């Protein structure tokens, strides 16, 4: 037989171990620890009074989250377990073991620290000459919310269920009172049934209240346009044609839905060929000058990309500076957004119409011919003419090779396809943390190259 290396699991360490010797010199852990040391302590949410049990250092907690997210570990319980089992995590955590409640609470409360670290990493890339803010690409991707779509309820169905639950609660209450009078053998069974139904009714009440508040807000926003149309219609008098404008309704339509688990999320799908998912629309601005670093993030609870287009790009003014050119697909085509960006000296290149022609040897059958939409809006005509120039074509070609790979790495290499926090603000916090972890991976790889 061959010769084997002798081993003994009972062998004790002869000297105190240094975990840095167990990690390669170019491991991501060293980069994350060094980057987090640049984050100022006033960016963290920590206890102001040093009383009670000592808290973990915020820089240690941030480094732990960033390193785990960069390596595809997102659950707070899995992160706690990794502090015992994973050498890299154990080194970043300095051989400490925060429990999952502490990790989850820190993740929810420290959005400002994530944003500060996000900016520090970008400034580090600029100092190293690895990032330039010239041309950037923006896009959005659908990420599942921490909620099931079967927990979404229609407005009309919610009202019907509320009435049914109210009747059931009244009947169970009467049974409970009768059981108390008869001294039933299990007096606690009925109160539990009542409490369960009351909890469900409270959630449905809250869902209906949210939908009604949203409908009232939409009606108030649409009222000025309705008043203008009505005034124009009344001014015609005897020359009126057609029906009078319909006033905005204060109540939500019957088919409007709200999710009982995460009310801020919405039903979305990537395209007509995909199923509906309970999700958020996560957006990112990616450097198109070669670094593929994420320069800014945004989150929306709608499938539309255009509403947050200008705001997401202009938010870069307070961080790394405004870009010179923005590349975007047809989902971001918006006249107000384009005008706002051009007013700030930014050149938007937004696709008008279909940008991906049908391949000659595509396995799928060719699409049915559609009547080409006539473009009449002046800004669309000007944008289409600009994109037909050779310089604009060469620049716009960088869009799909910058922002699309970033989303691919986040979803496939890092494995982040679903938020772990609920609520819009918490999901936005986690998306910033994901972008920070991605930038650390990317910058570490660029420095090693």
C-alpha positions in Angstrom: 0.0 0.0 0.0 1.0 3.6 -0.4 2.4 5.8 2.3 0.0 8.1 4.1 0.6 11.3 5.9 0.1 10.6 9.6 -2.7 12.6 11.4 -4.3 12.8 14.7 -7.5 14.7 15.5 -6.5 14.8 19.2 -3.3 16.7 18.5 -3.3 20.1 20.3 -1.9 23.3 18.9 1.7 23.7 20.0 1.5 27.5 19.6 -1.5 29.9 19.6 -2.9 29.8 16.0 -2.9 32.9 13.8 -5.9 32.5 11.4 -4.2 34.8 8.9 -1.8 32.0 8.2 -4.8 29.8 7.2 -6.0 32.2 4.6 -4.3 33.0 1.2 -2.7 36.4 1.0 -5.0 37.4 -1.7 -8.2 36.2 0.0 -11.2 38.6 -0.2 -11.4 38.7 3.7 -8.2 40.9 3.9 -9.7 43.4 1.4 -13.1 43.5 3.2 -11.4 44.1 6.6 -9.2 46.9 5.1 -12.1 48.6 3.3 -14.4 48.6 6.4 -11.7 50.2 8.5 -12.3 53.4 6.3 -15.9 53.7 7.4 -16.3 56.4 10.1 -17.9 55.2 13.3 -20.5 58.0 13.3 -22.2 56.3 10.4 -23.2 53.3 12.5 -26.3 53.0 14.6 -25.0 51.9 18.0 -25.9 52.3 21.7 -24.9 55.8 22.9 -24.7 54.7 26.6 -22.1 52.1 27.5 -24.3 50.2 29.9 -25.4 46.6 30.2 -23.8 43.9 28.0 -21.0 45.0 25.8 -22.0 45.3 22.1 -20.0 44.0 19.2 -17.8 46.5 17.3 -19.8 47.9 14.4 -16.9 47.6 12.0 -16.6 43.9 12.8 -20.4 43.4 12.2 -20.2 45.3 8.9 -17.2 43.3 7.7 -18.9 40.1 8.7 -22.0 40.9 6.7 -20.1 42.1 3.6 -17.9 39.1 3.5 -20.8 36.7 4.0 -22.9 38.3 1.3 -20.0 38.3 -1.1 -19.7 34.6 -0.6 -23.4 33.8 -0.9 -24.3 33.5 2.8 -27.3 35.7 3.4 -29.4 34.2 6.3 -28.5 35.5 9.7 -28.7 32.0 11.1 -26.3 30.7 8.4 -23.9 33.6 9.1 -23.9 32.7 12.8 -23.2 29.1 12.0 -20.4 30.2 9.5 -18.6 32.0 12.4 -17.9 28.5 13.8 -17.3 26.5 10.6 -15.8 28.8 8.0 -12.2 29.9 8.3 -12.6 33.1 6.3 -15.7 34.1 8.3 -14.0 33.2 11.5 -11.1 35.5 10.7 -13.3 38.4 9.7 -15.3 37.9 12.9 -12.1 37.9 15.0 -13.1 34.5 16.4 -16.3 36.0 17.9 -19.7 34.5 17.3 -22.6 37.1 17.2 -26.0 35.4 17.4 -28.4 35.6 14.6 -30.7 38.1 16.4 -27.8 40.5 16.8 -26.8 40.1 13.1 -30.4 40.6 11.9 -30.9 43.7 14.1 -27.6 45.3 12.9 -28.5 44.6 9.2 -31.9 46.3 9.6 -30.6 49.4 11.5 -27.4 50.4 9.7 -28.4 51.5 6.2 -26.3 54.7 6.7 -23.3 52.6 7.4 -23.8 50.5 4.3 -24.1 53.6 2.2 -21.0 55.1 3.8 -19.0 51.8 3.1 -20.4 51.7 -0.4 -19.0 55.2 -1.1 -15.7 54.4 0.6 -15.2 51.4 -1.7 -15.9 53.5 -4.8 -13.5 56.2 -3.6 -10.9 53.5 -3.1 -11.4 52.3 -6.6 -11.0 55.9 -7.9 -7.8 56.4 -5.9 -6.4 53.2 -7.4 -7.3 54.4 -10.9 -9.7 51.6 -11.5 -12.9 53.6 -11.9 -14.0 56.5 -14.1 -17.4 58.2 -14.1 -17.9 58.9 -17.8 -20.4 56.6 -19.4 -22.7 54.6 -17.1 -25.5 52.0 -17.8 -28.7 51.7 -15.8 -31.1 48.8 -15.7 -33.5 47.0 -13.3 -34.0 43.4 -12.4 -36.8 41.6 -10.5 -35.8 40.1 -7.2 -38.3 38.0 -5.1 -39.6 39.6 -2.0 -39.6 37.8 1.4 -43.3 37.0 0.8 -45.4 34.5 -1.1 -47.7 35.6 -3.9 -50.5 33.4 -2.5 -50.7 35.9 0.4 -51.8 38.6 -1.9 -55.6 39.4 -1.7 -57.8 41.4 -4.0 -59.8 44.3 -2.6 -63.2 42.8 -3.3 -62.2 39.4 -1.8 -60.7 41.1 1.3 -64.0 42.9 1.9 -65.9 39.6 1.6 -63.5 37.8 3.9 -63.8 40.6 6.5 -67.6 40.2 6.6 -67.3 36.4 6.9 -64.7 36.7 9.7 -66.8 39.2 11.6 -69.7 36.8 11.5 -67.5 33.8 12.5 -65.9 35.8 15.4 -69.4 36.7 16.7 -70.5 33.1 16.5 -67.4 31.7 18.2 -67.7 34.4 20.9 -71.2 33.2 21.6 -70.0 29.6 21.8 -67.3 30.6 24.2 -69.7 32.3 26.5 -72.0 29.3 26.4 -69.0 27.0 27.1 -68.1 29.2 30.1 -71.6 28.9 31.4 -71.7 25.1 31.0 -68.1 24.6 32.4 -66.9 22.9 29.2 -63.9 20.5 29.5 -61.6 22.7 27.2 -62.4 26.4 27.7 -59.2 27.5 26.0 -59.9 26.0 22.6 -62.5 28.5 21.5 -60.5 31.6 22.6 -57.6 30.4 20.4 -59.9 30.1 17.4 -61.3 33.6 18.1 -57.8 35.1 18.4 -56.6 33.4 15.1 -59.6 34.9 13.2 -59.2 38.3 14.8 -55.6 38.4 13.8 -56.5 37.5 10.2 -59.3 40.1 10.2 -56.9 42.8 11.5 -54.5 42.0 8.6 -57.3 42.3 6.1 -58.5 45.5 7.7 -55.0 46.9 7.3 -54.8 45.8 3.7 -58.1 47.4 2.8 -57.0 50.6 4.5 -53.8 50.7 2.5 -55.6 50.1 -0.8 -58.1 52.8 0.0 -55.4 55.3 1.0 -53.5 54.6 -2.2 -56.7 55.1 -4.2 -57.4 58.4 -2.5 -53.8 59.6 -3.2 -54.0 58.6 -6.8 -57.4 60.4 -7.1 -56.0 63.6 -5.6 -53.0 63.5 -8.0 -55.3 63.0 -11.0 -57.8 65.6 -10.0 -56.0 68.7 -11.5 -55.9 66.9 -14.9 -59.5 66.1 -14.6 -60.4 69.7 -13.7 -58.5 70.9 -16.8 -60.3 68.4 -19.1 -63.7 69.3 -17.6 -63.1 73.0 -18.0 -62.2 72.5 -21.6 -65.2 70.3 -22.2 -67.6 72.8 -20.5 -66.1 75.7 -22.6 -67.3 74.0 -25.8 -70.9 74.3 -24.8 -73.0 73.5 -27.9 -70.0 72.2 -29.8 -69.4 69.3 -27.4 -68.5 65.9 -28.8 -68.1 62.7 -27.0 -68.7 61.9 -23.3 -67.7 64.2 -20.5 -64.5 63.4 -18.7 -64.9 60.9 -15.9 -63.9 62.1 -12.5 -61.2 60.0 -10.7 -62.6 57.4 -8.3 -61.7 57.7 -4.6 -62.1 53.9 -4.0 -59.7 51.2 -5.3 -60.8 49.0 -8.2 -61.9 45.5 -7.2 -58.9 43.8 -8.7 -56.3 45.9 -6.9 -54.2 43.6 -4.6 -52.2 43.9 -1.4 -49.8 41.3 0.1 -50.4 40.5 3.8 -46.8 39.5 4.4 -44.9 42.3 2.7 -47.4 45.0 1.7 -44.7 47.1 0.0 -43.9 44.5 -2.5 -45.9 43.9 -5.7 -46.8 41.2 -8.2 -44.3 41.4 -11.1 -43.0 39.4 -14.0 -40.0 39.7 -16.2 -41.9 39.5 -19.4 -45.1 38.0 -20.9 -43.4 34.6 -21.0 -42.7 34.5 -17.3 -44.9 33.9 -14.3 -45.9 36.6 -11.8 -43.8 36.8 -8.7 -44.1 38.8 -5.4 -41.0 40.9 -6.0 -39.2 44.3 -6.0 -37.6 46.1 -8.9 -34.0 46.5 -8.0 -32.1 49.0 -10.1 -28.4 49.7 -10.5 -26.2 52.2 -12.2 -23.0 50.4 -13.5 -19.8 52.0 -14.7 -19.5 51.4 -18.5 -15.8 52.5 -18.6 -14.5 49.0 -17.9 -14.7 48.5 -14.2 -18.3 47.3 -14.1 -18.6 48.6 -10.5 -22.1 49.6 -9.3 -22.1 53.3 -8.7 -25.6 53.8 -7.5 -28.7 51.7 -6.5 -32.4 52.2 -6.5 -35.5 50.2 -5.6 -39.0 50.4 -6.9 -42.2 48.5 -6.0 -43.5 48.7 -9.6 -42.5 47.0 -12.8 -41.9 50.3 -14.5 -38.3 51.5 -14.6 -38.9 55.1 -15.9 -40.3 56.7 -12.7 -37.0 56.5 -10.8 -34.7 57.0 -13.8 -33.6 60.6 -13.3 -33.6 60.5 -9.5 -31.3 57.4 -9.4 -28.8 59.0 -11.7 -28.9 62.5 -10.1 -28.3 60.9 -6.7 -24.7 60.3 -7.8 -24.0 64.0 -7.6 -23.5 63.7 -3.8 -21.3 60.6 -4.1 -19.0 60.0 -7.0 -20.2 62.8 -9.3 -22.6 63.0 -12.2 -21.8 60.9 -15.4 -21.4 62.3 -18.8 -23.6 59.7 -20.6 -26.3 57.3 -19.4 -27.2 54.2 -21.4 -30.7 52.7 -20.8 -33.1 50.4 -22.5 -36.7 51.1 -23.7 -38.1 50.6 -20.1 -36.5 53.9 -19.1 -37.9 55.9 -22.0 -39.5 58.9 -20.4 -39.8 62.5 -21.7 -39.6 64.2 -18.3 -36.6 62.0 -17.2 -34.7 62.7 -20.4 -35.4 66.4 -20.2 -34.3 66.5 -16.5 -31.0 64.7 -17.3 -30.3 66.9 -20.3 -30.9 70.0 -18.2 -28.1 68.9 -15.9 -25.6 68.3 -18.8 -26.0 64.6 -19.0 -26.5 62.9 -22.3 -29.1 60.1 -22.1 -29.0 57.4 -24.8 -32.3 55.6 -24.4 -33.4 52.9 -26.8 -36.6 53.7 -28.8 -38.4 50.5 -29.8 -37.0 47.0 -30.1 -33.1 46.9 -29.9 -32.7 43.1 -30.2 -33.4 41.9 -33.8 -34.6 38.3 -34.4 -31.6 36.1 -35.0 -31.5 34.3 -38.4 -30.9 30.9 -36.8 -33.0 31.3 -33.6 -34.5 28.1 -32.3 -37.7 29.9 -31.5 -40.2 30.6 -34.3 -40.1 34.2 -35.7 -42.5 36.6 -33.9 -45.7 37.6 -35.5 -45.3 40.7 -37.6 -46.6 43.7 -35.7 -47.6 47.1 -37.1 -44.7 49.4 -36.4 -45.6 52.1 -34.0 -45.4 55.5 -35.5 -43.1 57.8 -33.6 -44.4 61.3 -33.4 -43.0 62.7 -30.1 -40.2 65.1 -30.9 -37.8 63.8 -28.2 -38.3 60.2 -29.4 -37.7 61.2 -33.0 -34.5 63.0 -31.9 -33.4 60.1 -29.7 -33.9 57.6 -32.5 -31.9 59.7 -35.0 -29.1 60.0 -32.4 -28.9 56.3 -31.8 -28.5 55.6 -35.5 -25.2 57.4 -35.6 -22.0 55.3 -35.5 -20.7 56.9 -32.3 -23.9 56.4 -30.4 -24.2 52.8 -31.6 -20.7 52.0 -30.4 -21.3 53.7 -27.1 -24.8 52.1 -26.6 -23.3 48.6 -27.3 -21.5 48.9 -23.9 -24.8 48.7 -22.0 -25.5 45.0 -22.3 -21.9 44.1 -21.5 -21.7 46.2 -18.3 -25.0 46.2 -16.3 -26.2 42.7 -17.5 -23.1 40.9 -16.2 -23.4 42.7 -12.9 -26.9 41.3 -12.4 -25.7 37.9 -13.6 -22.9 37.8 -11.0 -25.2 38.9 -8.2 -27.8 36.3 -9.0 -25.6 33.3 -10.2 -22.2 33.7 -8.6 -23.3 35.3 -5.3 -26.7 33.5 -5.4 -28.8 36.5 -4.3 -32.2 36.0 -5.9 -34.5 36.9 -3.0 -34.6 39.5 -0.3 -34.4 38.4 3.3 -35.9 41.6 4.8 -39.5 42.7 4.5 -40.7 46.2 3.8 -39.5 48.7 1.2 -37.0 50.5 3.4 -35.5 47.2 4.7 -35.3 45.8 1.2 -33.6 49.0 0.0 -31.1 48.6 2.8 -30.3 45.0 1.8 -30.0 45.9 -1.9 -27.3 48.5 -0.9 -25.5 45.8 1.1 -25.7 43.4 -1.9 -24.2 46.1 -4.2 -21.5 46.8 -1.6 -20.5 43.1 -1.5 -20.5 42.9 -5.3 -18.2 45.9 -5.5 -15.8 44.4 -3.0 -15.7 41.2 -5.0 -15.2 43.1 -8.3 -12.5 45.5 -6.9 -10.6 42.7 -5.2 -10.6 40.8 -8.5 -9.4 43.9 -10.5 -6.6 44.5 -8.0 -5.5 40.9 -8.2 -5.4 41.0 -12.0 
